[in-house]
Amino acid sequence: MNLDDEEAVGLGGVELIRAVMRRVARQLDWKVETIGWIGTRFGTMIAVRDTREVPEGIGPWSTPQCTST
């Protein structure tokens, strides 16, 4: 997520935004890590990284199978 610094502060700050993102992820049974920085040259940056194992056959290295005729 990329926000203006003022917008991030208006939403409660980076720590609150990260906490909300972690809570939502847990409700979806995701395993995540969050990071956040305020005051970067791009504004406030917040990210969620999913740490679950990738299921077999899923990912950029797999070729999707076309089943339509």
PDB file of N, CA, C and O in Angstrom:
ATOM      1  N   MET A   1       0.846  -1.128   0.000  1.00  0.00           N
ATOM      2  CA  MET A   1       0.000   0.000   0.000  1.00  0.00           C
ATOM      3  C   MET A   1       0.911   1.214   0.000  1.00  0.00           C
ATOM      4  O   MET A   1       1.929   1.229   0.692  1.00  0.00           O
ATOM      5  N   ASN A   2       0.558   2.219  -0.761  1.00  0.00           N
ATOM      6  CA  ASN A   2       1.329   3.446  -0.829  1.00  0.00           C
ATOM      7  C   ASN A   2       0.385   4.605  -0.528  1.00  0.00           C
ATOM      8  O   ASN A   2      -0.567   4.843  -1.270  1.00  0.00           O
ATOM      9  N   LEU A   3       0.648   5.317   0.550  1.00  0.00           N
ATOM     10  CA  LEU A   3      -0.187   6.430   0.973  1.00  0.00           C
ATOM     11  C   LEU A   3       0.652   7.682   1.125  1.00  0.00           C
ATOM     12  O   LEU A   3       1.860   7.602   1.349  1.00  0.00           O
ATOM     13  N   ASP A   4       0.022   8.835   1.005  1.00  0.00           N
ATOM     14  CA  ASP A   4       0.683  10.070   1.402  1.00  0.00           C
ATOM     15  C   ASP A   4       0.898   9.995   2.904  1.00  0.00           C
ATOM     16  O   ASP A   4       0.094   9.391   3.613  1.00  0.00           O
ATOM     17  N   ASP A   5       1.983  10.606   3.406  1.00  0.00           N
ATOM     18  CA  ASP A   5       2.263  10.574   4.833  1.00  0.00           C
ATOM     19  C   ASP A   5       1.098  11.120   5.649  1.00  0.00           C
ATOM     20  O   ASP A   5       0.741  10.556   6.683  1.00  0.00           O
ATOM     21  N   GLU A   6       0.504  12.220   5.185  1.00  0.00           N
ATOM     22  CA  GLU A   6      -0.617  12.826   5.907  1.00  0.00           C
ATOM     23  C   GLU A   6      -1.823  11.885   5.955  1.00  0.00           C
ATOM     24  O   GLU A   6      -2.530  11.817   6.960  1.00  0.00           O
ATOM     25  N   GLU A   7      -2.045  11.166   4.860  1.00  0.00           N
ATOM     26  CA  GLU A   7      -3.152  10.218   4.804  1.00  0.00           C
ATOM     27  C   GLU A   7      -2.927   9.070   5.789  1.00  0.00           C
ATOM     28  O   GLU A   7      -3.860   8.642   6.468  1.00  0.00           O
ATOM     29  N   ALA A   8      -1.689   8.574   5.868  1.00  0.00           N
ATOM     30  CA  ALA A   8      -1.373   7.499   6.808  1.00  0.00           C
ATOM     31  C   ALA A   8      -1.588   7.958   8.249  1.00  0.00           C
ATOM     32  O   ALA A   8      -2.143   7.218   9.061  1.00  0.00           O
ATOM     33  N   VAL A   9      -1.156   9.160   8.563  1.00  0.00           N
ATOM     34  CA  VAL A   9      -1.358   9.703   9.910  1.00  0.00           C
ATOM     35  C   VAL A   9      -2.850   9.850  10.190  1.00  0.00           C
ATOM     36  O   VAL A   9      -3.306   9.550  11.293  1.00  0.00           O
ATOM     37  N   GLY A  10      -3.607  10.306   9.207  1.00  0.00           N
ATOM     38  CA  GLY A  10      -5.051  10.458   9.357  1.00  0.00           C
ATOM     39  C   GLY A  10      -5.764   9.142   9.591  1.00  0.00           C
ATOM     40  O   GLY A  10      -6.833   9.118  10.202  1.00  0.00           O
ATOM     41  N   LEU A  11      -5.191   8.046   9.116  1.00  0.00           N
ATOM     42  CA  LEU A  11      -5.772   6.717   9.311  1.00  0.00           C
ATOM     43  C   LEU A  11      -5.305   6.063  10.608  1.00  0.00           C
ATOM     44  O   LEU A  11      -5.689   4.930  10.900  1.00  0.00           O
ATOM     45  N   GLY A  12      -4.485   6.759  11.387  1.00  0.00           N
ATOM     46  CA  GLY A  12      -4.036   6.229  12.678  1.00  0.00           C
ATOM     47  C   GLY A  12      -2.567   5.888  12.737  1.00  0.00           C
ATOM     48  O   GLY A  12      -2.078   5.470  13.786  1.00  0.00           O
ATOM     49  N   GLY A  13      -1.846   6.053  11.642  1.00  0.00           N
ATOM     50  CA  GLY A  13      -0.414   5.792  11.626  1.00  0.00           C
ATOM     51  C   GLY A  13      -0.064   4.417  11.099  1.00  0.00           C
ATOM     52  O   GLY A  13      -0.919   3.540  10.967  1.00  0.00           O
ATOM     53  N   VAL A  14       1.205   4.252  10.804  1.00  0.00           N
ATOM     54  CA  VAL A  14       1.696   3.019  10.189  1.00  0.00           C
ATOM     55  C   VAL A  14       1.451   1.806  11.074  1.00  0.00           C
ATOM     56  O   VAL A  14       1.037   0.760  10.574  1.00  0.00           O
ATOM     57  N   GLU A  15       1.695   1.919  12.381  1.00  0.00           N
ATOM     58  CA  GLU A  15       1.538   0.759  13.263  1.00  0.00           C
ATOM     59  C   GLU A  15       0.087   0.289  13.316  1.00  0.00           C
ATOM     60  O   GLU A  15      -0.170  -0.915  13.315  1.00  0.00           O
ATOM     61  N   LEU A  16      -0.859   1.218  13.362  1.00  0.00           N
ATOM     62  CA  LEU A  16      -2.272   0.829  13.378  1.00  0.00           C
ATOM     63  C   LEU A  16      -2.675   0.185  12.052  1.00  0.00           C
ATOM     64  O   LEU A  16      -3.385  -0.820  12.041  1.00  0.00           O
ATOM     65  N   ILE A  17      -2.231   0.755  10.952  1.00  0.00           N
ATOM     66  CA  ILE A  17      -2.565   0.186   9.640  1.00  0.00           C
ATOM     67  C   ILE A  17      -1.995  -1.220   9.513  1.00  0.00           C
ATOM     68  O   ILE A  17      -2.676  -2.122   9.026  1.00  0.00           O
ATOM     69  N   ARG A  18      -0.751  -1.416   9.945  1.00  0.00           N
ATOM     70  CA  ARG A  18      -0.144  -2.753   9.909  1.00  0.00           C
ATOM     71  C   ARG A  18      -0.920  -3.729  10.779  1.00  0.00           C
ATOM     72  O   ARG A  18      -1.142  -4.873  10.380  1.00  0.00           O
ATOM     73  N   ALA A  19      -1.338  -3.287  11.972  1.00  0.00           N
ATOM     74  CA  ALA A  19      -2.093  -4.160  12.875  1.00  0.00           C
ATOM     75  C   ALA A  19      -3.418  -4.582  12.256  1.00  0.00           C
ATOM     76  O   ALA A  19      -3.819  -5.739  12.376  1.00  0.00           O
ATOM     77  N   VAL A  20      -4.091  -3.660  11.601  1.00  0.00           N
ATOM     78  CA  VAL A  20      -5.365  -3.983  10.948  1.00  0.00           C
ATOM     79  C   VAL A  20      -5.131  -4.974   9.809  1.00  0.00           C
ATOM     80  O   VAL A  20      -5.900  -5.921   9.645  1.00  0.00           O
ATOM     81  N   MET A  21      -4.086  -4.766   9.029  1.00  0.00           N
ATOM     82  CA  MET A  21      -3.792  -5.669   7.919  1.00  0.00           C
ATOM     83  C   MET A  21      -3.465  -7.074   8.442  1.00  0.00           C
ATOM     84  O   MET A  21      -3.894  -8.065   7.850  1.00  0.00           O
ATOM     85  N   ARG A  22      -2.707  -7.169   9.550  1.00  0.00           N
ATOM     86  CA  ARG A  22      -2.398  -8.473  10.142  1.00  0.00           C
ATOM     87  C   ARG A  22      -3.664  -9.162  10.643  1.00  0.00           C
ATOM     88  O   ARG A  22      -3.840 -10.365  10.454  1.00  0.00           O
ATOM     89  N   ARG A  23      -4.539  -8.395  11.281  1.00  0.00           N
ATOM     90  CA  ARG A  23      -5.771  -8.981  11.815  1.00  0.00           C
ATOM     91  C   ARG A  23      -6.649  -9.548  10.698  1.00  0.00           C
ATOM     92  O   ARG A  23      -7.172 -10.657  10.815  1.00  0.00           O
ATOM     93  N   VAL A  24      -6.805  -8.789   9.623  1.00  0.00           N
ATOM     94  CA  VAL A  24      -7.603  -9.267   8.487  1.00  0.00           C
ATOM     95  C   VAL A  24      -6.974 -10.519   7.895  1.00  0.00           C
ATOM     96  O   VAL A  24      -7.680 -11.471   7.564  1.00  0.00           O
ATOM     97  N   ALA A  25      -5.659 -10.525   7.760  1.00  0.00           N
ATOM     98  CA  ALA A  25      -4.969 -11.695   7.206  1.00  0.00           C
ATOM     99  C   ALA A  25      -5.190 -12.918   8.091  1.00  0.00           C
ATOM    100  O   ALA A  25      -5.406 -14.016   7.578  1.00  0.00           O
ATOM    101  N   ARG A  26      -5.138 -12.748   9.405  1.00  0.00           N
ATOM    102  CA  ARG A  26      -5.369 -13.876  10.314  1.00  0.00           C
ATOM    103  C   ARG A  26      -6.789 -14.406  10.189  1.00  0.00           C
ATOM    104  O   ARG A  26      -7.014 -15.613  10.273  1.00  0.00           O
ATOM    105  N   GLN A  27      -7.744 -13.512   9.990  1.00  0.00           N
ATOM    106  CA  GLN A  27      -9.130 -13.947   9.818  1.00  0.00           C
ATOM    107  C   GLN A  27      -9.294 -14.786   8.560  1.00  0.00           C
ATOM    108  O   GLN A  27     -10.210 -15.604   8.472  1.00  0.00           O
ATOM    109  N   LEU A  28      -8.410 -14.588   7.584  1.00  0.00           N
ATOM    110  CA  LEU A  28      -8.425 -15.378   6.353  1.00  0.00           C
ATOM    111  C   LEU A  28      -7.529 -16.609   6.456  1.00  0.00           C
ATOM    112  O   LEU A  28      -7.326 -17.319   5.471  1.00  0.00           O
ATOM    113  N   ASP A  29      -6.992 -16.861   7.655  1.00  0.00           N
ATOM    114  CA  ASP A  29      -6.065 -17.971   7.918  1.00  0.00           C
ATOM    115  C   ASP A  29      -4.776 -17.864   7.120  1.00  0.00           C
ATOM    116  O   ASP A  29      -4.178 -18.876   6.756  1.00  0.00           O
ATOM    117  N   TRP A  30      -4.350 -16.638   6.850  1.00  0.00           N
ATOM    118  CA  TRP A  30      -3.065 -16.422   6.199  1.00  0.00           C
ATOM    119  C   TRP A  30      -1.990 -16.356   7.273  1.00  0.00           C
ATOM    120  O   TRP A  30      -2.266 -15.994   8.417  1.00  0.00           O
ATOM    121  N   LYS A  31      -0.769 -16.705   6.900  1.00  0.00           N
ATOM    122  CA  LYS A  31       0.404 -16.478   7.738  1.00  0.00           C
ATOM    123  C   LYS A  31       1.170 -15.346   7.075  1.00  0.00           C
ATOM    124  O   LYS A  31       1.623 -15.485   5.939  1.00  0.00           O
ATOM    125  N   VAL A  32       1.317 -14.230   7.770  1.00  0.00           N
ATOM    126  CA  VAL A  32       1.893 -13.054   7.129  1.00  0.00           C
ATOM    127  C   VAL A  32       2.927 -12.370   8.006  1.00  0.00           C
ATOM    128  O   VAL A  32       3.001 -12.575   9.218  1.00  0.00           O
ATOM    129  N   GLU A  33       3.711 -11.556   7.343  1.00  0.00           N
ATOM    130  CA  GLU A  33       4.586 -10.575   7.973  1.00  0.00           C
ATOM    131  C   GLU A  33       4.205  -9.235   7.382  1.00  0.00           C
ATOM    132  O   GLU A  33       3.845  -9.158   6.208  1.00  0.00           O
ATOM    133  N   THR A  34       4.279  -8.171   8.177  1.00  0.00           N
ATOM    134  CA  THR A  34       3.994  -6.842   7.645  1.00  0.00           C
ATOM    135  C   THR A  34       5.206  -5.951   7.866  1.00  0.00           C
ATOM    136  O   THR A  34       5.963  -6.125   8.821  1.00  0.00           O
ATOM    137  N   ILE A  35       5.368  -5.013   6.977  1.00  0.00           N
ATOM    138  CA  ILE A  35       6.423  -4.008   7.104  1.00  0.00           C
ATOM    139  C   ILE A  35       5.815  -2.657   6.779  1.00  0.00           C
ATOM    140  O   ILE A  35       4.822  -2.575   6.056  1.00  0.00           O
ATOM    141  N   GLY A  36       6.400  -1.612   7.302  1.00  0.00           N
ATOM    142  CA  GLY A  36       5.892  -0.288   6.992  1.00  0.00           C
ATOM    143  C   GLY A  36       6.908   0.792   7.296  1.00  0.00           C
ATOM    144  O   GLY A  36       7.642   0.716   8.281  1.00  0.00           O
ATOM    145  N   TRP A  37       6.941   1.786   6.451  1.00  0.00           N
ATOM    146  CA  TRP A  37       7.816   2.939   6.626  1.00  0.00           C
ATOM    147  C   TRP A  37       7.029   4.199   6.323  1.00  0.00           C
ATOM    148  O   TRP A  37       6.243   4.237   5.376  1.00  0.00           O
ATOM    149  N   ILE A  38       7.238   5.215   7.117  1.00  0.00           N
ATOM    150  CA  ILE A  38       6.645   6.513   6.846  1.00  0.00           C
ATOM    151  C   ILE A  38       7.772   7.452   6.424  1.00  0.00           C
ATOM    152  O   ILE A  38       8.896   7.340   6.913  1.00  0.00           O
ATOM    153  N   GLY A  39       7.471   8.368   5.526  1.00  0.00           N
ATOM    154  CA  GLY A  39       8.452   9.368   5.126  1.00  0.00           C
ATOM    155  C   GLY A  39       9.424   8.920   4.059  1.00  0.00           C
ATOM    156  O   GLY A  39      10.507   9.496   3.946  1.00  0.00           O
ATOM    157  N   THR A  40       9.080   7.907   3.265  1.00  0.00           N
ATOM    158  CA  THR A  40       9.951   7.531   2.158  1.00  0.00           C
ATOM    159  C   THR A  40       9.756   8.532   1.029  1.00  0.00           C
ATOM    160  O   THR A  40       8.842   9.354   1.092  1.00  0.00           O
ATOM    161  N   ARG A  41      10.572   8.483   0.027  1.00  0.00           N
ATOM    162  CA  ARG A  41      10.392   9.420  -1.088  1.00  0.00           C
ATOM    163  C   ARG A  41       9.099   9.163  -1.849  1.00  0.00           C
ATOM    164  O   ARG A  41       8.655  10.003  -2.631  1.00  0.00           O
ATOM    165  N   PHE A  42       8.493   7.994  -1.616  1.00  0.00           N
ATOM    166  CA  PHE A  42       7.217   7.651  -2.240  1.00  0.00           C
ATOM    167  C   PHE A  42       6.046   7.874  -1.293  1.00  0.00           C
ATOM    168  O   PHE A  42       4.907   7.573  -1.648  1.00  0.00           O
ATOM    169  N   GLY A  43       6.299   8.393  -0.105  1.00  0.00           N
ATOM    170  CA  GLY A  43       5.257   8.553   0.904  1.00  0.00           C
ATOM    171  C   GLY A  43       5.362   7.416   1.907  1.00  0.00           C
ATOM    172  O   GLY A  43       6.459   6.932   2.183  1.00  0.00           O
ATOM    173  N   THR A  44       4.255   6.995   2.441  1.00  0.00           N
ATOM    174  CA  THR A  44       4.224   5.892   3.398  1.00  0.00           C
ATOM    175  C   THR A  44       4.036   4.586   2.643  1.00  0.00           C
ATOM    176  O   THR A  44       3.138   4.464   1.809  1.00  0.00           O
ATOM    177  N   MET A  45       4.885   3.615   2.940  1.00  0.00           N
ATOM    178  CA  MET A  45       4.831   2.308   2.287  1.00  0.00           C
ATOM    179  C   MET A  45       4.501   1.254   3.338  1.00  0.00           C
ATOM    180  O   MET A  45       5.148   1.179   4.383  1.00  0.00           O
ATOM    181  N   ILE A  46       3.481   0.436   3.049  1.00  0.00           N
ATOM    182  CA  ILE A  46       3.084  -0.651   3.936  1.00  0.00           C
ATOM    183  C   ILE A  46       2.890  -1.891   3.071  1.00  0.00           C
ATOM    184  O   ILE A  46       2.266  -1.830   2.012  1.00  0.00           O
ATOM    185  N   ALA A  47       3.433  -3.020   3.534  1.00  0.00           N
ATOM    186  CA  ALA A  47       3.333  -4.246   2.740  1.00  0.00           C
ATOM    187  C   ALA A  47       2.985  -5.429   3.631  1.00  0.00           C
ATOM    188  O   ALA A  47       3.330  -5.466   4.812  1.00  0.00           O
ATOM    189  N   VAL A  48       2.299  -6.385   3.042  1.00  0.00           N
ATOM    190  CA  VAL A  48       1.978  -7.658   3.693  1.00  0.00           C
ATOM    191  C   VAL A  48       2.630  -8.749   2.854  1.00  0.00           C
ATOM    192  O   VAL A  48       2.455  -8.797   1.637  1.00  0.00           O
ATOM    193  N   ARG A  49       3.384  -9.625   3.515  1.00  0.00           N
ATOM    194  CA  ARG A  49       4.024 -10.742   2.808  1.00  0.00           C
ATOM    195  C   ARG A  49       3.436 -12.034   3.338  1.00  0.00           C
ATOM    196  O   ARG A  49       3.511 -12.328   4.531  1.00  0.00           O
ATOM    197  N   ASP A  50       2.853 -12.795   2.438  1.00  0.00           N
ATOM    198  CA  ASP A  50       2.255 -14.086   2.782  1.00  0.00           C
ATOM    199  C   ASP A  50       3.377 -15.103   2.923  1.00  0.00           C
ATOM    200  O   ASP A  50       4.170 -15.281   1.999  1.00  0.00           O
ATOM    201  N   THR A  51       3.452 -15.775   4.073  1.00  0.00           N
ATOM    202  CA  THR A  51       4.531 -16.730   4.316  1.00  0.00           C
ATOM    203  C   THR A  51       4.069 -18.180   4.240  1.00  0.00           C
ATOM    204  O   THR A  51       4.800 -19.086   4.641  1.00  0.00           O
ATOM    205  N   ARG A  52       2.849 -18.406   3.724  1.00  0.00           N
ATOM    206  CA  ARG A  52       2.369 -19.787   3.586  1.00  0.00           C
ATOM    207  C   ARG A  52       3.132 -20.504   2.476  1.00  0.00           C
ATOM    208  O   ARG A  52       3.688 -19.876   1.575  1.00  0.00           O
ATOM    209  N   GLU A  53       3.147 -21.826   2.562  1.00  0.00           N
ATOM    210  CA  GLU A  53       3.749 -22.635   1.503  1.00  0.00           C
ATOM    211  C   GLU A  53       2.903 -22.503   0.239  1.00  0.00           C
ATOM    212  O   GLU A  53       1.675 -22.441   0.308  1.00  0.00           O
ATOM    213  N   VAL A  54       3.558 -22.462  -0.899  1.00  0.00           N
ATOM    214  CA  VAL A  54       2.857 -22.386  -2.175  1.00  0.00           C
ATOM    215  C   VAL A  54       2.409 -23.788  -2.556  1.00  0.00           C
ATOM    216  O   VAL A  54       3.229 -24.706  -2.601  1.00  0.00           O
ATOM    217  N   PRO A  55       1.118 -23.969  -2.831  1.00  0.00           N
ATOM    218  CA  PRO A  55       0.636 -25.294  -3.214  1.00  0.00           C
ATOM    219  C   PRO A  55       1.303 -25.781  -4.507  1.00  0.00           C
ATOM    220  O   PRO A  55       1.686 -24.982  -5.362  1.00  0.00           O
ATOM    221  N   GLU A  56       1.430 -27.071  -4.628  1.00  0.00           N
ATOM    222  CA  GLU A  56       2.020 -27.693  -5.822  1.00  0.00           C
ATOM    223  C   GLU A  56       1.237 -27.264  -7.061  1.00  0.00           C
ATOM    224  O   GLU A  56       0.006 -27.288  -7.048  1.00  0.00           O
ATOM    225  N   GLY A  57       1.917 -26.882  -8.109  1.00  0.00           N
ATOM    226  CA  GLY A  57       1.266 -26.509  -9.363  1.00  0.00           C
ATOM    227  C   GLY A  57       0.820 -25.061  -9.433  1.00  0.00           C
ATOM    228  O   GLY A  57       0.210 -24.651 -10.420  1.00  0.00           O
ATOM    229  N   ILE A  58       1.114 -24.280  -8.404  1.00  0.00           N
ATOM    230  CA  ILE A  58       0.737 -22.869  -8.394  1.00  0.00           C
ATOM    231  C   ILE A  58       2.018 -22.049  -8.403  1.00  0.00           C
ATOM    232  O   ILE A  58       2.961 -22.362  -7.677  1.00  0.00           O
ATOM    233  N   GLY A  59       2.055 -21.019  -9.204  1.00  0.00           N
ATOM    234  CA  GLY A  59       3.201 -20.126  -9.205  1.00  0.00           C
ATOM    235  C   GLY A  59       3.591 -19.726 -10.605  1.00  0.00           C
ATOM    236  O   GLY A  59       3.060 -20.245 -11.587  1.00  0.00           O
ATOM    237  N   PRO A  60       4.529 -18.792 -10.690  1.00  0.00           N
ATOM    238  CA  PRO A  60       4.930 -18.287 -12.006  1.00  0.00           C
ATOM    239  C   PRO A  60       5.648 -19.322 -12.862  1.00  0.00           C
ATOM    240  O   PRO A  60       5.753 -19.161 -14.078  1.00  0.00           O
ATOM    241  N   TRP A  61       6.141 -20.383 -12.231  1.00  0.00           N
ATOM    242  CA  TRP A  61       6.860 -21.423 -12.969  1.00  0.00           C
ATOM    243  C   TRP A  61       5.926 -22.494 -13.524  1.00  0.00           C
ATOM    244  O   TRP A  61       6.354 -23.339 -14.310  1.00  0.00           O
ATOM    245  N   SER A  62       4.653 -22.468 -13.124  1.00  0.00           N
ATOM    246  CA  SER A  62       3.706 -23.485 -13.613  1.00  0.00           C
ATOM    247  C   SER A  62       2.968 -22.948 -14.824  1.00  0.00           C
ATOM    248  O   SER A  62       2.755 -21.742 -14.954  1.00  0.00           O
ATOM    249  N   THR A  63       2.588 -23.837 -15.690  1.00  0.00           N
ATOM    250  CA  THR A  63       1.825 -23.479 -16.887  1.00  0.00           C
ATOM    251  C   THR A  63       0.359 -23.761 -16.652  1.00  0.00           C
ATOM    252  O   THR A  63      -0.010 -24.902 -16.376  1.00  0.00           O
ATOM    253  N   PRO A  64      -0.505 -22.729 -16.756  1.00  0.00           N
ATOM    254  CA  PRO A  64      -1.932 -22.990 -16.564  1.00  0.00           C
ATOM    255  C   PRO A  64      -2.451 -23.930 -17.649  1.00  0.00           C
ATOM    256  O   PRO A  64      -2.024 -23.858 -18.802  1.00  0.00           O
ATOM    257  N   GLN A  65      -3.355 -24.791 -17.277  1.00  0.00           N
ATOM    258  CA  GLN A  65      -3.948 -25.741 -18.210  1.00  0.00           C
ATOM    259  C   GLN A  65      -5.238 -25.156 -18.764  1.00  0.00           C
ATOM    260  O   GLN A  65      -6.111 -24.748 -17.998  1.00  0.00           O
ATOM    261  N   CYS A  66      -5.365 -25.113 -20.053  1.00  0.00           N
ATOM    262  CA  CYS A  66      -6.571 -24.605 -20.703  1.00  0.00           C
ATOM    263  C   CYS A  66      -7.538 -25.783 -20.891  1.00  0.00           C
ATOM    264  O   CYS A  66      -7.187 -26.793 -21.502  1.00  0.00           O
ATOM    265  N   THR A  67      -8.751 -25.641 -20.361  1.00  0.00           N
ATOM    266  CA  THR A  67      -9.717 -26.725 -20.463  1.00  0.00           C
ATOM    267  C   THR A  67     -10.847 -26.388 -21.418  1.00  0.00           C
ATOM    268  O   THR A  67     -11.715 -27.228 -21.660  1.00  0.00           O
ATOM    269  N   SER A  68     -10.861 -25.166 -21.974  1.00  0.00           N
ATOM    270  CA  SER A  68     -11.948 -24.803 -22.887  1.00  0.00           C
ATOM    271  C   SER A  68     -11.668 -25.351 -24.285  1.00  0.00           C
ATOM    272  O   SER A  68     -10.514 -25.557 -24.661  1.00  0.00           O
ATOM    273  N   THR A  69     -12.725 -25.584 -25.041  1.00  0.00           N
ATOM    274  CA  THR A  69     -12.553 -26.118 -26.399  1.00  0.00           C
ATOM    275  C   THR A  69     -13.008 -25.104 -27.420  1.00  0.00           C
ATOM    276  O   THR A  69     -12.942 -25.366 -28.621  1.00  0.00           O
TER     277      THR A  69
END
